[in-house]
Amino acid sequence: MNLEEYKGVYVFAEQVDNQVSNIALELLGKARELAAKLDEKVTAVLVGSNVANLVDELAKYGADRVIVVDDPELKDYRTEPYAHALASVINEYKPDIMLVGATAIGRDLGPRVSARVATGLTADCTVLEIGDFPMVALPNQEQKHNQLLMTRPAFGGNTIATIACPDNRPQMATVRAGVMQKIDPIEGAQAEVINYNPGFVPDNKYVEIMEIVKEVNDAVDISEAKILVSGGRGVGSAENFKLLDDLAEVLGGTVSCSRAVVDNGWKPKELQVGQTGKTVRPQVYFAIGISGAIQHTAGMEESDIIIAINKDETAPIFDVADYGVVGDLNKIVPLLTAKIKEAKANK
């Protein structure tokens, strides 16, 4: 493999029902940052059927070029045709870096494509940066420059691993939603468009979709919330979350929770923050009755302000909190709610 042939930072521009997924726009923002350090361009790979109308949106959020693979076989996501499409683009255009969102689609597609193009894949990354590998020069070992350093939690979140792919291309990573940030839209931006179709011949590996049933989900998207009131095992019961509901209501915020709460059946999975839940970046994050295990903090440590309430003064959550209150949440939360109501009434 001639690594010099591989250039540019590519993003799989996931779309569903002719709408670009938010994770694709977040990845374009990170791709611009990486590409600037490499003096390369950003390319979005748009796969679907009748999706050319999405090109302008991708340009607005950072794509210098959009490779469009448009075919009726790609109308709805299916593993085989989508893997064929993305792998064909990689083999034809030879990207240095390929980023994929760690969504239900991306987690299925990413590893299959990496196997087809004979490269590695680092899953669920939380940090991506350009640097040297090995990170510290070692005797009798070449230190390669301008490598993609991919950082992710490992061993159940108990440690952090930084991984590189120095000998194969592209360097592939999946990234969870909410970890990276979109750039401010560039009004009037234009991208070069390349229409590319490797051809699709249905075979016995192609799944035939008989029916698509869409479930209406009333759960709010906590990754978009500006204020989150999050509860953990220490809240005590599903009924006791009424205290957090009241606080969230006066703040104009949203209730979220830790994994322990979901495991106990007190709240749905859609409200879970953490390594196995959602990554959030609210302006204010209340951690109430949450111990602060690394699996949870990995999903909320980028919040602008973190306020912790816990009766255990040694709880790890206080290590990441900007403000901490040690005490009984059953007394503190209702008092805090009342004071906020009073302050709003006196405005």
C-alpha positions in Angstrom: 0.0 0.0 0.0 1.4 3.4 -1.1 0.3 5.7 1.7 1.2 8.8 -0.3 -1.7 8.1 -2.6 -4.2 8.7 0.1 -5.3 12.3 0.6 -8.1 14.3 2.2 -10.5 13.9 5.1 -13.8 12.2 4.2 -17.1 12.1 6.1 -19.9 9.6 5.5 -22.9 12.0 5.2 -25.6 9.8 6.7 -29.1 10.8 5.6 -32.4 9.2 6.5 -35.6 10.0 4.6 -33.7 12.7 2.6 -32.6 14.5 5.7 -29.0 14.9 6.7 -28.3 13.4 10.1 -27.0 15.8 12.7 -24.0 13.6 13.4 -22.8 14.1 9.7 -22.8 17.9 10.2 -20.9 17.5 13.5 -18.3 15.4 11.8 -17.9 17.9 9.0 -16.9 20.5 11.6 -14.2 18.2 13.0 -13.1 17.2 9.5 -12.4 20.9 8.7 -10.2 21.1 11.8 -8.3 18.0 10.9 -8.0 18.9 7.2 -6.6 22.4 8.1 -3.7 20.7 10.0 -3.0 18.5 7.0 -3.5 21.2 4.4 -6.1 19.0 2.8 -9.8 19.3 1.8 -13.0 17.9 3.3 -15.1 15.5 1.2 -18.6 14.4 2.1 -19.8 11.0 0.7 -23.6 11.2 0.2 -25.2 7.9 -0.4 -28.9 7.4 -1.2 -31.6 7.8 -3.8 -32.6 11.3 -5.1 -30.4 13.0 -2.6 -28.7 15.6 -4.8 -30.8 18.3 -3.0 -28.7 17.8 0.2 -25.4 18.9 -1.4 -25.9 22.6 -0.5 -26.5 21.8 3.2 -23.3 19.8 3.3 -21.4 22.6 1.7 -22.8 25.1 4.2 -21.5 23.0 7.1 -18.0 22.5 5.8 -17.7 20.2 2.8 -15.4 21.3 0.0 -16.5 18.5 -2.2 -19.4 16.1 -2.2 -19.3 12.6 -3.8 -22.9 11.6 -4.6 -23.7 7.9 -5.0 -27.3 8.0 -6.1 -29.2 4.8 -7.0 -32.7 3.4 -6.4 -31.0 0.5 -4.6 -29.9 3.0 -2.0 -33.3 4.5 -1.1 -33.4 2.8 2.3 -30.4 1.7 4.3 -29.4 -1.9 3.7 -26.0 -3.2 4.7 -24.8 -4.8 1.4 -25.5 -2.0 -1.1 -24.4 0.8 1.3 -21.2 -1.1 2.1 -20.5 -1.6 -1.6 -21.1 2.1 -2.3 -18.8 3.4 0.5 -16.1 0.8 -0.1 -16.1 1.6 -3.8 -15.7 5.3 -3.1 -12.7 4.6 -0.8 -11.0 2.4 -3.4 -11.6 4.9 -6.1 -10.7 8.2 -4.4 -8.3 7.0 -1.7 -9.1 9.1 1.4 -6.5 9.5 4.1 -9.2 9.7 6.8 -12.7 8.4 6.8 -15.1 9.4 9.6 -18.5 7.7 10.2 -21.1 8.5 12.8 -21.6 5.9 15.5 -25.3 5.6 14.9 -27.3 2.4 14.3 -26.4 2.8 10.6 -22.8 3.8 11.2 -22.0 1.0 13.7 -23.3 -1.5 11.1 -21.6 0.1 8.1 -18.2 1.2 9.4 -16.7 -2.2 10.4 -18.0 -3.9 7.2 -16.4 -1.2 5.0 -13.1 -1.2 6.9 -12.9 -5.0 6.4 -13.5 -4.6 2.6 -10.8 -2.0 2.2 -8.4 -3.8 4.5 -7.9 -1.2 7.2 -8.6 -0.7 10.9 -11.5 1.0 12.6 -11.5 2.7 16.0 -15.1 2.8 17.3 -16.9 5.3 19.5 -14.1 7.9 19.5 -14.4 10.9 21.9 -11.3 12.8 20.7 -9.7 13.0 17.2 -6.5 14.9 16.6 -3.5 15.0 14.3 -0.1 14.1 15.8 2.9 11.8 15.9 2.8 8.0 16.4 4.3 6.7 18.6 3.3 9.8 20.6 6.7 9.6 22.4 9.7 8.8 20.2 11.1 5.3 21.0 14.6 4.0 20.2 14.9 2.1 16.9 11.3 2.8 15.9 10.3 5.3 13.3 8.0 8.1 14.6 5.4 8.9 11.9 4.0 12.3 11.6 0.5 13.7 10.7 -1.3 10.6 12.0 -4.9 10.5 13.1 -4.8 9.9 16.8 -8.2 8.4 17.8 -9.1 8.4 21.5 -11.9 6.3 23.0 -12.9 4.8 26.4 -11.7 1.2 26.9 -12.2 -1.6 29.5 -15.7 -0.5 30.3 -14.7 3.1 30.5 -12.1 2.5 33.2 -9.3 3.8 31.0 -8.7 5.9 27.9 -6.9 4.5 24.9 -5.4 6.5 22.0 -5.1 4.4 18.8 -3.5 5.0 15.5 -3.4 3.3 12.2 0.1 4.1 10.8 0.5 1.3 8.2 -2.9 1.2 6.5 -5.3 3.7 4.8 -7.8 5.1 5.2 -7.6 5.8 8.9 -11.2 5.1 10.0 -13.1 6.1 13.0 -16.7 6.1 14.2 -17.7 9.0 16.5 -20.7 9.3 18.8 -23.3 12.0 18.3 -22.8 15.1 20.4 -19.1 14.7 20.9 -18.0 17.0 18.1 -19.5 20.4 17.3 -21.0 21.8 14.1 -19.4 24.9 12.7 -21.5 28.0 12.1 -23.2 27.6 8.7 -21.3 29.3 5.9 -24.1 31.0 3.9 -23.7 30.8 0.1 -21.0 28.1 0.3 -20.6 25.9 -2.7 -19.0 22.5 -3.0 -17.6 20.6 -5.9 -20.0 17.8 -6.8 -18.8 14.4 -8.2 -21.5 11.9 -9.3 -20.1 8.4 -8.8 -22.0 5.1 -9.0 -20.1 1.8 -8.9 -23.1 -0.1 -10.1 -25.5 -2.3 -8.2 -26.4 -5.8 -9.2 -28.8 -7.3 -6.7 -27.8 -10.7 -5.5 -28.7 -13.1 -2.7 -26.9 -10.9 -0.1 -29.3 -8.1 -0.7 -32.0 -7.9 1.9 -35.5 -7.2 0.5 -37.4 -4.7 2.6 -41.0 -5.7 2.8 -42.3 -2.9 5.0 -40.9 0.0 7.1 -42.8 0.7 10.3 -42.0 4.1 11.9 -42.5 4.3 15.7 -43.5 7.7 17.1 -41.1 8.6 19.9 -42.3 11.2 22.3 -39.0 11.3 24.2 -37.1 14.6 24.0 -33.7 14.7 22.5 -31.5 15.4 25.6 -28.4 16.1 23.3 -30.1 19.3 22.2 -31.1 20.6 25.7 -29.6 23.8 27.1 -30.3 22.8 30.7 -30.4 19.2 32.0 -31.5 18.1 35.4 -30.0 14.6 35.7 -30.7 12.0 38.3 -28.9 8.9 39.5 -29.5 5.9 41.7 -29.4 8.3 44.7 -32.8 9.8 43.7 -34.2 6.6 45.2 -37.2 5.8 43.1 -39.1 6.6 40.0 -41.7 8.5 42.0 -39.0 10.7 43.6 -38.0 11.9 40.1 -41.0 14.3 40.6 -38.5 16.5 42.5 -36.3 16.7 39.4 -39.3 17.2 37.1 -40.3 20.2 39.2 -36.8 21.7 39.1 -36.5 21.2 35.4 -39.9 22.9 34.8 -39.0 26.1 36.6 -35.6 26.2 34.9 -37.1 25.5 31.4 -34.8 22.4 31.3 -35.1 18.7 30.6 -34.8 15.7 32.9 -32.1 13.1 32.1 -30.6 10.2 34.0 -27.7 7.8 34.6 -27.5 4.2 33.5 -28.5 2.9 36.9 -31.8 4.7 36.6 -32.5 3.1 33.2 -31.4 -0.3 34.5 -33.9 0.1 37.4 -36.7 0.9 34.9 -37.3 4.4 36.3 -36.6 6.2 33.1 -36.4 5.2 29.4 -33.0 4.6 27.6 -33.5 7.8 25.5 -32.8 9.9 28.6 -29.6 8.2 29.6 -26.4 10.2 29.7 -23.0 8.5 29.5 -20.7 6.1 27.6 -23.6 3.8 26.8 -26.1 6.6 26.5 -25.9 10.0 24.9 -23.1 12.6 25.0 -24.5 16.0 26.0 -23.1 19.6 26.1 -25.7 21.7 27.9 -25.1 25.2 29.3 -26.0 23.9 32.8 -25.9 20.3 34.0 -27.4 19.3 37.3 -26.0 15.9 38.6 -28.4 14.9 41.4 -27.8 11.7 43.3 -25.1 10.7 40.7 -21.9 9.2 42.0 -19.9 10.3 38.9 -18.4 7.1 37.6 -16.2 7.6 34.5 -18.8 5.9 32.3 -21.2 8.8 33.2 -18.8 11.7 33.2 -17.6 10.7 29.7 -21.0 11.8 28.5 -21.4 15.2 30.2 -18.0 16.5 31.2 -18.0 19.1 28.4 -21.1 20.8 29.9 -20.5 24.6 30.4 -21.5 24.5 34.1 -21.8 21.3 36.2 -23.7 21.5 39.5 -23.6 18.4 41.7 -25.8 17.5 44.6 -24.9 14.4 46.6 -24.9 13.3 50.2 -21.4 11.6 49.8 -18.8 14.3 50.0 -16.2 11.9 48.5 -18.3 11.1 45.4 -16.2 11.4 42.2 -18.8 13.7 40.6 -17.4 16.6 42.7 -14.1 16.2 40.8 -15.7 17.4 37.6 -18.3 19.8 39.1 -18.0 23.5 39.0 -20.3 23.8 42.0 -21.1 21.1 44.6 -23.6 20.8 47.4 -23.2 18.0 50.0 -26.5 17.1 51.5 -29.9 15.3 51.2 -31.3 15.9 47.8 -34.8 15.4 49.2 -34.4 18.7 51.1 -32.1 20.6 48.8 -33.9 20.1 45.5 -37.4 21.3 46.7 -35.7 24.3 48.4 -33.8 25.2 45.2 -37.0 24.9 43.2 -38.8 27.2 45.6 -36.1 29.8 45.6 -36.0 29.8 41.7 -39.8 30.2 41.6 -39.6 33.1 44.1 -36.8 34.8 42.1 -38.8 34.5 38.9 -41.9 35.9 40.6 -40.0 38.9 41.9 -38.6 39.9 38.5 
